Amino acid sequence: MRRRGSDFRRGGRRKISNVVWWLLCGLVVILFIFILSKAGHIEPRPSIPKRRYRHEKFAEGMNMTEEMLSPTSVARQVNDQIALAKAFVVIAKESKNLQFAWDLSAQIRNSQLLLSTAATRRHPLTVLESEPTIRDMAVLLYQAQQLHYDSATMIMRLKATLQSLEEKTSSLSEKSAKYGQIAAEEVPKSLYCLGVRLTTEWFQNSDLQRKLQERSHVASKLTDNALYHFCVFSDNIIATSVVVNSTALNSKSPEKVVFHLVTNEINYAAMKAWFSINMDNLRGVTVDVQKFEDFSWLNASYVPVLKQLQDSETQSYYFSGHKDDGRTPIKFRNPKYLSMLNHLRFYIPQVFPALKKVVFLDDDVIVRKDLSALFSIDLNRNVNGAVETCMETFHRYHKYLNYSHPLIRSHFDPDACGWAFGMNVFDLVEWRKRNVTGIYHYWQEKNVDRTLWKLGTLPPGLLTFYGLTEALEASWHILGLGYTTVDARVIDKGAVLHFNGNLKPWLKIGLEQYKPLWERYVDYTHPFMQQCNFH
C-alpha cells in the first residue's frame, strides 16, 4: 500500500492542539491579571462617625504651628522680628533710652495684632498685608543696630547684668548674715531688766544673803563624788535656770544632783539672787554660784586667751575688723569667742579640783530625761564622753580645721569624726593624768594668727580631745533645735535637747515650733518675770 508523505500526516489533529494551547495560555494570562487587580484593591473599612466639636471650625482652619515652622512663612518672619525687638527693649531700658523702648513696644503690639488676626481668620498672612508692619519693624531694628544694640552688645550687657545681680545677691546675703548675727547676740530688754531687778534685790534684801549663808550642808555636797555633779558656765540667768529646772524636774534622785554655776562679775549677784529666791522649787537640787574673776590662777601668764586679749592686733580683729577690710565674715569676729565663760570648759579640773567626774552642759539646752546613768558610763580611759556628729561629711575634722596648714595635716585625720560640745561627760582623773589643759594651751598658742581655725571653741576642742573621746549613744544629746528642723521621733527619744545655732528660744528669732519645749521650764508667773515683760 502506498504511504502518505510526511507533510500530509495528521494535519487536522495538530491544528486542534495548537488552538487549545493558545486558549489555555490566554485563560492563564486573564486569570493572572484578575488576581493582580484583586490584590491591589483594598476594601475600605466602614468609617467611624466623626464627633462634632463645638469649635470644629478652628480645627479646619490654618495650622499656625506649621505656618511658623515654614521657612517661607511671612508669619515666621514677623515672629522673629518680635523676639529680637523684645531683647532690644530690655537693652534700651537699661540704656535709659525710654522713648526708643516705647516705640519698640508699640511696634511689637502691632506685629502681635497682625499675627492674632491671621490666626483668627484661619488664613495665612500675605506679603501684601504684612509688608507695612514688617517694614516698620525693620526700620526700628535697624535703628537699634545703629545704637549698637547688636548681638555682641547684648551679650556684654547681659553678662554685666548677671554680674551686677550676683554682687547684689552677695551683698544682701552678707547683710542678712550680719543682721542675723546681731539679732542673735542682742540681749533682750526683758533679760537685761531681770538682771538689774535681781541685782538690786540682792543688795537690798539681806534675807536672801542670810538664807544662802545658812545652807551649811551645801559645802560638803560640792565635793562629794558620790553625787551627780553638773557644771554650767553662763551669764544668761533665764537660760541657766531652764537648764537647772529641767534637770531637777526629770531627775529620779534630785537630792543627789549638784549644779556648779560659773558666771561673771556683772551677773554674779543676780544669779545668786535668782537661785536663792527659787531654791524651794528645785526639788532638793543643790546649786552653787561662782564668778570666774575669783579664780586667782586665771591670768594672762597662764591662759593663752587672756594673753591674746592684750594683743592690739587681736583686739582690732575681734572688736573693729578694720585691718581685715571686712573680708572675714562677722561671725568669725564675734568677741564672745574670746570670752572666758566660753573657754572655761578647758579648765574644769582647775575650777573643781576635788571632783572626779562631771557632766558639762551648755546654757542653751534642756534636759528631758534622768541623766544619772551618764555617771556610770565607762569611758575606757578616755577623758571626754560625747555624741559624735559625723553622720554627714559636714561634721568631720576637715570642715573645722585648716588642712592646708602642715601642722594640722601632719597630726590629724581629715575624715576623723567630729563631736559636739553641749553635753559632755568628763573624767577629771584622766584629764589631770593626760594634762589635757596643757594640750589645749599648745594648740591655742599655735593659733595666735588664726591660721589653724577661725571660729569658736569646738575646733580647739577637737584638737585637744583627739584620741581621748568616747562616743556616746546619740539619744543622749540631740542637736540642731536652734537652726534647723529635727525629726519629732528623734526629739522624743532625746535626753538632752540642744538649741545650738543663732535661733535661741529666748529670742524673737527663735524657731517657733521648738519654743514650747523650752518655755515649759520657764515660770512666767514669777513677779520679777512679769515686771520685766517676759511672755
C-alpha positions as CSV (number, residue, x, y, z in Angstrom):
1,M,0.0,0.0,0.0
2,R,1.3,3.4,-0.9
3,R,2.2,5.6,2.3
4,R,1.4,9.4,2.6
5,G,4.1,12.0,2.6
6,S,5.2,13.5,5.9
7,D,3.6,16.8,5.2
8,F,0.2,15.3,4.9
9,R,0.3,13.1,8.1
10,R,-2.3,14.1,10.9
11,G,-2.5,17.7,10.0
12,G,-6.0,18.2,11.5
13,R,-5.0,16.9,15.0
14,R,-2.0,19.3,15.2
15,K,-4.2,22.3,14.3
16,I,-6.6,21.4,17.0
17,S,-3.9,21.0,19.7
18,N,-2.4,24.4,18.8
19,V,-5.7,26.1,19.2
20,V,-6.2,24.5,22.6
21,W,-2.8,25.5,23.7
22,W,-3.3,29.2,22.8
23,L,-6.7,29.2,24.5
24,L,-5.2,27.8,27.7
25,C,-2.4,30.4,27.7
26,G,-4.9,33.2,27.2
27,L,-7.0,32.0,30.1
28,V,-3.9,31.9,32.4
29,V,-3.0,35.4,31.5
30,I,-6.5,36.7,32.1
31,L,-6.6,34.8,35.4
32,F,-3.2,36.3,36.4
33,I,-4.4,39.8,35.6
34,F,-7.6,39.3,37.5
35,I,-5.7,38.1,40.6
36,L,-3.3,41.1,40.5
37,S,-6.2,43.5,40.2
38,K,-7.9,42.0,43.2
39,A,-4.7,42.1,45.3
40,G,-4.1,45.8,44.6
41,H,-7.7,46.7,45.6
42,I,-8.3,47.1,49.4
43,E,-11.8,47.2,50.5
44,P,-12.4,50.4,52.6
45,R,-13.4,49.9,56.2
46,P,-16.7,51.4,57.2
47,S,-15.8,54.9,58.6
48,I,-16.5,55.7,62.2
49,P,-18.8,58.7,62.6
50,K,-16.7,61.7,63.5
51,R,-17.6,63.5,66.7
52,R,-18.6,67.1,66.1
53,Y,-16.8,69.6,68.3
54,R,-18.1,72.9,69.3
55,H,-15.1,74.7,67.9
56,E,-14.6,72.4,64.9
57,K,-14.3,75.4,62.5
58,F,-11.0,76.3,64.1
59,A,-9.7,72.8,63.6
60,E,-10.5,73.1,59.9
61,G,-8.6,76.4,59.7
62,M,-5.0,77.3,59.3
63,N,-2.4,75.5,61.5
64,M,-0.3,78.3,62.9
65,T,2.4,76.0,64.2
66,E,3.1,74.7,60.6
67,E,2.9,78.3,59.4
68,M,5.6,79.4,61.9
69,L,7.9,76.5,61.0
70,S,7.7,77.1,57.3
71,P,11.0,78.8,56.0
72,T,9.0,80.9,53.6
73,S,6.3,81.9,56.0
74,V,5.6,85.6,56.5
75,A,4.2,84.9,60.0
76,R,7.6,83.4,60.9
77,Q,9.4,86.5,59.8
78,V,7.1,88.6,61.8
79,N,7.5,86.4,64.9
80,D,11.3,86.5,64.6
81,Q,11.2,90.3,64.4
82,I,9.1,90.3,67.6
83,A,11.6,88.1,69.5
84,L,14.5,90.4,68.5
85,A,12.6,93.5,69.3
86,K,11.8,92.3,72.8
87,A,15.5,91.8,73.5
88,F,16.2,95.3,72.3
89,V,13.5,96.7,74.5
90,V,15.4,95.4,77.6
91,I,18.7,96.9,76.5
92,A,17.0,100.2,75.6
93,K,15.5,100.4,79.1
94,E,18.9,99.6,80.7
95,S,20.4,102.3,78.5
96,K,17.8,104.8,79.7
97,N,16.5,105.2,76.2
98,L,12.9,105.0,77.2
99,Q,11.4,106.7,74.1
100,F,13.0,104.1,71.8
101,A,11.9,101.3,74.2
102,W,8.4,102.7,74.0
103,D,8.5,102.8,70.1
104,L,9.7,99.2,70.0
105,S,7.0,98.0,72.4
106,A,4.3,99.7,70.3
107,Q,5.5,98.1,67.2
108,I,5.7,94.7,68.9
109,R,2.0,95.1,69.8
110,N,1.2,95.9,66.1
111,S,3.0,92.8,65.0
112,Q,1.3,90.6,67.6
113,L,-2.1,92.0,66.5
114,L,-1.3,91.1,62.9
115,L,-0.5,87.5,63.9
116,S,-3.6,87.3,66.0
117,T,-5.8,88.5,63.1
118,A,-4.3,85.9,60.8
119,A,-4.9,83.1,63.3
120,T,-8.5,84.2,63.9
121,R,-9.5,84.3,60.3
122,R,-7.8,80.9,59.5
123,H,-5.8,82.2,56.5
124,P,-2.0,82.7,56.2
125,L,-0.6,86.2,56.2
126,T,0.1,87.6,52.7
127,V,3.1,89.6,51.8
128,L,0.9,92.5,50.7
129,E,-0.9,92.9,54.0
130,S,2.2,92.3,56.2
131,E,4.6,94.4,54.3
132,P,3.9,97.7,56.2
133,T,4.3,96.1,59.6
134,I,7.4,94.2,58.6
135,R,8.9,97.3,57.1
136,D,8.2,99.5,60.2
137,M,9.7,96.9,62.5
138,A,12.7,96.5,60.2
139,V,13.3,100.3,60.4
140,L,13.3,100.2,64.3
141,L,15.6,97.1,64.3
142,Y,18.0,99.0,62.0
143,Q,17.9,101.9,64.4
144,A,18.7,99.6,67.3
145,Q,21.8,98.3,65.4
146,Q,22.8,101.9,64.8
147,L,22.6,102.4,68.5
148,H,24.9,99.4,68.9
149,Y,22.2,97.2,70.2
150,D,23.7,94.3,68.3
151,S,24.3,90.7,69.5
152,A,27.7,91.3,70.9
153,T,26.5,94.3,72.8
154,M,23.5,92.3,74.1
155,I,25.8,89.6,75.3
156,M,28.1,92.0,77.1
157,R,25.1,93.9,78.6
158,L,23.6,90.6,79.8
159,K,26.9,89.5,81.3
160,A,27.2,92.8,83.1
161,T,23.6,92.5,84.4
162,L,24.3,89.0,85.7
163,Q,27.5,90.1,87.4
164,S,25.6,93.0,89.0
165,L,22.9,90.7,90.2
166,E,25.5,88.3,91.7
167,E,27.1,91.2,93.5
168,K,23.7,92.4,94.9
169,T,22.9,88.9,96.0
170,S,26.2,88.5,97.7
171,S,25.8,91.9,99.4
172,L,22.3,91.0,100.6
173,S,23.5,87.6,101.9
174,E,26.2,89.3,103.8
175,K,23.8,91.9,105.2
176,S,21.4,89.1,106.2
177,A,24.1,87.2,108.0
178,K,25.3,90.3,109.7
179,Y,21.9,91.3,110.9
180,G,21.1,87.8,111.9
181,Q,24.2,87.6,113.9
182,I,23.4,91.0,115.6
183,A,19.9,89.7,116.4
184,A,21.3,86.5,117.9
185,E,23.8,88.4,120.1
186,E,21.4,91.0,121.3
187,V,20.4,91.0,125.0
188,P,16.6,91.2,125.1
189,K,15.3,94.1,127.2
190,S,13.4,91.8,129.4
191,L,16.6,89.8,130.2
192,Y,18.5,93.0,130.9
193,C,15.7,94.2,133.1
194,L,15.7,90.9,135.1
195,G,19.4,91.2,135.8
196,V,19.0,94.7,137.1
197,R,16.0,93.9,139.3
198,L,17.7,90.8,140.7
199,T,20.9,92.7,141.4
200,T,19.0,95.4,143.2
201,E,17.1,92.8,145.2
202,W,20.3,91.0,146.2
203,F,21.9,94.1,147.7
204,Q,18.6,95.5,149.3
205,N,17.3,92.2,150.7
206,S,19.6,91.0,153.5
207,D,17.3,87.9,154.0
208,L,18.5,86.5,150.7
209,Q,22.1,86.7,151.6
210,R,21.4,85.2,155.1
211,K,19.4,82.4,153.6
212,L,22.3,81.5,151.3
213,Q,24.8,81.5,154.2
214,E,22.6,79.3,156.4
215,R,22.9,76.4,154.0
216,S,25.9,74.9,155.7
217,H,25.2,71.4,154.3
218,V,25.8,72.6,150.8
219,A,29.6,72.9,151.2
220,S,30.0,69.2,151.8
221,K,27.9,68.3,148.8
222,L,30.0,70.4,146.5
223,T,33.0,67.9,146.9
224,D,31.1,64.7,147.4
225,N,32.0,62.4,144.4
226,A,29.1,60.1,145.2
227,L,26.7,62.7,143.9
228,Y,25.9,63.8,140.4
229,H,27.8,66.9,139.5
230,F,26.8,69.2,136.6
231,C,28.5,72.4,135.6
232,V,27.2,75.4,133.5
233,F,29.3,78.4,132.5
234,S,26.9,81.3,131.6
235,D,25.9,84.9,132.0
236,N,22.3,84.2,131.0
237,I,20.1,83.9,134.1
238,I,17.0,82.6,132.4
239,A,18.8,80.1,130.2
240,T,20.7,78.8,133.1
241,S,17.6,78.5,135.3
242,V,15.9,76.4,132.5
243,V,18.9,74.0,132.5
244,V,18.6,73.6,136.3
245,N,14.8,73.4,136.3
246,S,14.6,70.8,133.5
247,T,17.2,68.7,135.2
248,A,15.5,68.9,138.6
249,L,12.1,68.0,137.2
250,N,13.3,65.0,135.2
251,S,15.7,63.6,137.8
252,K,14.9,60.4,139.6
253,S,17.0,61.5,142.6
254,P,17.1,65.3,142.6
255,E,18.6,65.4,146.1
256,K,21.8,63.9,144.6
257,V,22.1,66.5,141.9
258,V,24.6,69.3,142.4
259,F,24.9,72.2,140.0
260,H,28.1,74.3,139.8
261,L,27.3,77.6,138.1
262,V,30.1,79.9,137.0
263,T,29.3,83.4,135.7
264,N,31.0,86.8,135.5
265,E,31.2,89.7,137.9
266,I,28.3,91.6,136.3
267,N,25.7,88.8,136.7
268,Y,27.1,87.2,139.9
269,A,24.7,88.9,142.3
270,A,21.7,88.5,140.0
271,M,22.4,84.8,139.5
272,K,22.8,84.2,143.3
273,A,19.6,86.2,144.0
274,W,17.6,84.2,141.4
275,F,18.5,80.8,142.8
276,S,18.2,81.9,146.4
277,I,14.6,83.1,145.7
278,N,13.7,79.9,143.8
279,M,15.6,77.3,145.8
280,D,12.4,75.8,147.2
281,N,11.2,74.9,143.6
282,L,14.2,72.8,142.7
283,R,13.1,69.6,144.4
284,G,16.2,69.4,146.6
285,V,18.8,70.1,143.9
286,T,21.9,71.9,145.2
287,V,23.1,75.0,143.3
288,D,26.4,76.8,143.9
289,V,27.3,80.0,142.1
290,Q,30.8,81.3,141.5
291,K,32.4,84.1,139.3
292,F,35.5,83.4,137.3
293,E,37.1,86.6,138.4
294,D,37.7,84.9,141.8
295,F,40.0,82.3,140.2
296,S,43.4,83.5,141.0
297,W,45.1,81.1,138.6
298,L,43.1,82.5,135.7
299,N,45.6,85.2,134.5
300,A,47.3,86.2,131.3
301,S,50.6,84.4,132.2
302,Y,48.7,81.0,132.3
303,V,45.8,81.4,130.0
304,P,46.5,82.0,126.2
305,V,43.1,83.6,125.5
306,L,43.7,86.3,128.1
307,K,47.2,86.8,126.7
308,Q,45.7,87.2,123.2
309,L,43.2,89.8,124.5
310,Q,46.1,92.0,125.5
311,D,47.4,92.0,121.9
312,S,46.3,95.1,119.9
313,E,46.0,93.2,116.6
314,T,43.7,90.6,118.2
315,Q,41.6,93.4,119.7
316,S,41.3,95.1,116.3
317,Y,40.3,91.8,114.6
318,Y,37.6,91.0,117.1
319,F,36.3,94.4,118.1
320,S,36.7,96.5,115.0
321,G,37.7,94.4,112.0
322,H,39.4,97.5,110.4
323,K,42.6,95.7,109.4
324,D,40.6,92.9,107.9
325,D,38.8,95.2,105.4
326,G,35.6,93.3,106.0
327,R,36.9,90.2,104.3
328,T,36.2,87.9,107.2
329,P,32.6,87.2,108.0
330,I,31.2,88.8,111.1
331,K,30.6,85.5,112.8
332,F,34.3,84.8,112.9
333,R,35.0,88.2,114.6
334,N,32.5,87.6,117.4
335,P,34.1,88.7,120.7
336,K,32.2,86.0,122.5
337,Y,34.7,83.5,121.2
338,L,37.3,85.2,123.4
339,S,35.0,85.2,126.5
340,M,36.4,83.2,129.4
341,L,33.0,81.7,130.0
342,N,33.4,80.1,126.6
343,H,36.9,78.8,127.2
344,L,36.4,77.9,130.9
345,R,35.4,74.4,129.7
346,F,39.1,73.7,129.1
347,Y,39.9,74.4,132.8
348,I,37.2,72.3,134.5
349,P,39.8,70.3,136.7
350,Q,41.2,73.6,138.0
351,V,37.7,75.0,138.6
352,F,36.6,71.9,140.6
353,P,39.9,70.4,141.9
354,A,38.1,67.9,144.3
355,L,35.8,66.4,141.7
356,K,36.5,63.2,139.7
357,K,33.7,63.2,137.1
358,V,31.4,66.0,135.9
359,V,28.8,66.5,133.2
360,F,29.2,69.7,131.3
361,L,26.0,71.4,130.0
362,D,25.7,74.4,127.7
363,D,23.2,77.0,128.8
364,D,21.1,76.6,125.6
365,V,20.0,73.0,126.4
366,I,17.0,71.5,128.2
367,V,17.1,68.1,130.0
368,R,14.2,65.8,129.3
369,K,15.3,62.5,131.0
370,D,17.2,61.4,134.0
371,L,20.9,61.8,133.5
372,S,22.2,59.8,136.4
373,A,23.2,56.9,134.1
374,L,25.9,59.2,132.5
375,F,28.0,58.9,135.6
376,S,28.2,55.2,135.4
377,I,29.3,55.0,131.7
378,D,32.7,53.5,131.2
379,L,34.8,56.0,129.1
380,N,37.5,53.3,128.5
381,R,40.3,55.6,130.0
382,N,39.2,58.4,127.7
383,V,38.7,61.9,129.0
384,N,35.6,63.1,127.1
385,G,32.4,61.3,126.5
386,A,30.4,63.0,123.7
387,V,27.9,62.3,121.0
388,E,29.5,62.1,117.6
389,T,28.1,64.2,114.7
390,C,29.8,62.6,111.7
391,M,26.6,61.2,110.1
392,E,27.2,63.7,107.4
393,T,30.5,64.8,105.8
394,F,30.0,68.4,107.2
395,H,30.9,67.3,110.7
396,R,34.3,65.7,110.0
397,Y,37.5,67.3,111.1
398,H,38.3,68.8,107.6
399,K,35.3,71.0,107.9
400,Y,36.5,72.7,111.1
401,L,40.3,72.9,110.6
402,N,42.7,74.3,108.0
403,Y,44.3,71.2,106.4
404,S,46.4,73.4,104.2
405,H,48.5,74.0,107.3
406,P,51.2,71.4,107.7
407,L,50.8,71.3,111.5
408,I,47.2,70.2,111.1
409,R,47.8,68.0,108.1
410,S,50.5,66.0,109.9
411,H,48.7,65.4,113.2
412,F,45.0,64.8,112.4
413,D,43.0,62.6,110.1
414,P,40.8,64.9,108.0
415,D,38.0,62.3,108.0
416,A,38.0,61.8,111.7
417,C,34.5,62.0,113.3
418,G,33.5,65.3,114.9
419,W,31.5,65.5,118.1
420,A,29.6,68.2,119.9
421,F,30.0,70.4,123.0
422,G,26.9,71.0,125.0
423,M,26.5,67.7,126.9
424,N,29.8,66.1,127.7
425,V,30.9,63.6,130.4
426,F,34.4,64.5,131.6
427,D,36.6,62.1,133.6
428,L,38.7,64.6,135.5
429,V,41.1,62.0,136.9
430,E,42.2,61.0,133.4
431,W,42.1,64.7,132.4
432,R,44.7,65.6,135.0
433,K,46.8,62.5,134.2
434,R,46.9,63.3,130.5
435,N,47.4,67.1,131.1
436,V,44.6,67.9,128.7
437,T,44.7,71.6,129.6
438,G,48.3,71.7,128.5
439,I,47.4,70.2,125.2
440,Y,44.8,72.9,124.8
441,H,47.3,75.6,125.6
442,Y,49.7,74.3,123.0
443,W,47.2,74.5,120.2
444,Q,45.7,77.8,121.3
445,E,49.2,79.4,121.2
446,K,49.8,77.9,117.8
447,N,46.7,79.6,116.5
448,V,47.6,83.2,117.5
449,D,47.4,84.2,113.9
450,R,44.2,82.3,113.4
451,T,45.6,80.1,110.6
452,L,44.7,76.7,112.2
453,W,41.0,77.6,112.7
454,K,38.9,80.7,112.9
455,L,35.7,80.1,114.8
456,G,34.7,79.1,118.3
457,T,35.7,76.6,120.9
458,L,34.8,73.4,119.0
459,P,37.9,73.4,116.7
460,P,40.4,73.6,119.7
461,G,38.2,71.1,121.5
462,L,38.6,68.7,118.5
463,L,42.4,69.1,118.6
464,T,42.6,68.9,122.4
465,F,40.5,65.7,122.8
466,Y,41.7,64.0,119.7
467,G,42.1,60.3,120.6
468,L,40.7,61.0,124.0
469,T,36.9,60.9,123.2
470,E,34.5,58.1,123.8
471,A,31.4,58.1,121.6
472,L,28.1,58.1,123.5
473,E,24.7,56.9,122.3
474,A,23.2,59.5,120.0
475,S,19.9,59.9,122.0
476,W,21.9,61.4,124.9
477,H,22.4,64.7,123.0
478,I,20.1,65.9,120.2
479,L,21.4,68.9,118.3
480,G,20.0,71.4,115.8
481,L,17.0,73.0,117.5
482,G,18.5,76.4,117.1
483,Y,18.9,76.4,113.4
484,T,17.2,73.6,111.6
485,T,14.2,71.1,111.6
486,V,14.7,68.0,113.7
487,D,12.7,64.8,113.3
488,A,10.0,64.7,116.0
489,R,10.8,61.0,116.7
490,V,14.4,61.9,117.4
491,I,13.3,64.7,119.8
492,D,11.0,62.3,121.7
493,K,14.0,59.9,122.3
494,G,16.4,62.7,123.3
495,A,17.7,63.1,126.8
496,V,19.3,66.5,126.2
497,L,17.9,68.8,123.5
498,H,20.4,71.4,122.3
499,F,19.3,74.7,120.8
500,N,22.6,75.3,119.2
501,G,22.7,78.0,116.5
502,N,21.6,81.6,116.3
503,L,17.8,81.0,116.8
504,K,17.8,80.7,120.6
505,P,14.4,80.1,122.2
506,W,14.6,83.2,124.4
507,L,15.0,85.4,121.3
508,K,12.3,86.7,119.0
509,I,14.0,85.0,116.1
510,G,13.8,81.6,117.8
511,L,12.2,78.7,115.9
512,E,8.5,78.8,116.9
513,Q,7.9,75.1,116.7
514,Y,10.6,74.4,119.4
515,K,10.0,77.3,121.8
516,P,7.3,75.4,123.8
517,L,9.9,72.7,124.6
518,W,12.0,75.3,126.3
519,E,9.2,77.5,127.7
520,R,7.6,74.8,129.8
521,Y,10.6,75.2,132.2
522,V,10.1,79.0,132.5
523,D,8.0,80.3,135.3
524,Y,6.2,83.3,133.6
525,T,4.1,83.9,136.7
526,H,7.1,84.9,138.8
527,P,6.7,88.6,139.9
528,F,10.1,89.6,138.5
529,M,9.3,87.9,135.2
530,Q,6.1,89.8,134.9
531,Q,7.7,93.1,135.9
532,C,10.2,92.7,133.1
533,N,7.5,91.7,130.5
534,F,8.6,88.1,129.9
535,H,5.9,86.4,127.9
